[in-house]
Amino acid sequence: MTDSGLRVGLIDQARFPRDKTCGDAVAAYVPKVLATISPALRDAFQQIEERQPVNICRVVAPNGTALNFRFSDTGNIIKRIHLDNFLFNQAIAQPHVTAYCERRVTTVKQVSEGWEIETPQELFFARLIIGCDGAQSVVSRKLSDGRLLPEHYSAAVRGYYAGSTGTVSDVFELHFIDGFEMGYFWISPEVDGSCNVGAGGLSEYIAKKSINLRGLLQELISTHPTLSPRFSRAQLHSEIKGFVLPLGSRKIPISGPGWMLCGDAAQLNDTL
């Protein structure tokens, strides 16, 4: 929207920098997408000090057989506290963008010439509303079908561990586990030497099997025959936090006159 002539209000319930629970993997095509917005944005992304370049995805079968898939372009692992702060600062550096942080949108309502966006502090008016407000999107609930159906979203947990062994800095790992057929365990190397470690799967399957994801994660780290030796001296440096990922398997309206949805709000997640 840099050359659109529009005045843009960026409303967020947090104040940046802020953490967001995630697996931290940034796909290899992201720099190309950023370049379509601005080559300068792509170049700035590639200068992020906290990014860990990755070139290989290692997929490990339940029997321990591993396959390495090498990317044609380099992907990255970046903690969301750094990635999202970078994107936020790039956005507010634009002269036509004004940020309104620590404002939680409670409802949106169509009026004669656009939209009213209500927060506890104030009321905003916009001719165009773009909902990028995540899996629990207020915009999607009001203007589309923001329901999270168990057969169409994944649930996951993650924690940050330091001191694990066997990790290669440019390789992130997906482990498929016996007894957890509709999900996987992951290890993503961070630039500071720690690892983002998590487990997730289809919510419908997790509920049907009564799987406690936090318990499963800790069990795998403690008892799995090939994973547990790698974490025997590792220390958990964060809470184990949960999150949900609305999948692209369910098609919902993502745009209409004067509005559109993006990302998790549009239920466009692909966990592979």
C-alpha positions, 0 to 999 in steps of 0.5 A: 500500500506504499504508493496507494495514497491510503492512510493506514491504521495498524491496530494490534492488541500487543506492544512490540516486541512481543512473543508469539507461540510458533514453530519459528520456521520461515519458508524459503520463498518468503524473501521472494514474496517480500521482494514483490512488495519491495526489494528493500524489504527483502534486503532488510529481512536478509539482514536480520541478525536473529535468523538461522538459515536452514537448507535441509529438512530432515524427515525421520520415519517411525522406524528411524529412517531419515531422509534429507530434503535440500531446499533450492533456496535457503529457509530460516528459523526466526523466533517470532519476537524478532520476526514480528518486531521486524515486520512491525517496524518496517510497516510503521516506518512508512509515512502513511502508517499509524500504529495503535498498539495495546488496543484489542478489537472487540467488534467490527460493524459495517456502516454506510461508507465503510466500517466501524472498528471498536476497541475499549479505548476508541472507535475507528472508521475505515473504508477497507478492513484487512483482518490479520488477527490470527486464529481467533480472528474477530474480523473472520467471526464477524464477516466470514466463518471463523469457527475452528472445526476440529477436523480442520485445524491443528493443535501444537505445543512448543518450548525452547531447549538449550543444551541438546545434542545432535542438531545441525545448525542448517537442518530442521527436523520432523520426526514421525512417531509410532502412536501419533500418526496424525502429527509429528515432533519437530526440532528447529535450531535457533541462531542462539544455539537453543532449539524450538522443540514441539509436537502437533497434530490434527485436533480431531485426532488429538481429541479422539485419542485423548492426547495431552500434547504437553505430556507427549512432548515431555514423554518423547524427550524423556523416553523416546529411544533416539530422541531422549539421549539428545535431550539428556542434558538439555534444559527447558528455557521457556514455558511449554506453550500451546497454539492452534493452526487453522488449516487450508483444508476448509474453504471460507470466504476470505474477501468481500466488498471492503474487507479481506482476511490474511494468514491464520485469520483466512485459515490458510495454514499448511503445517508441512 
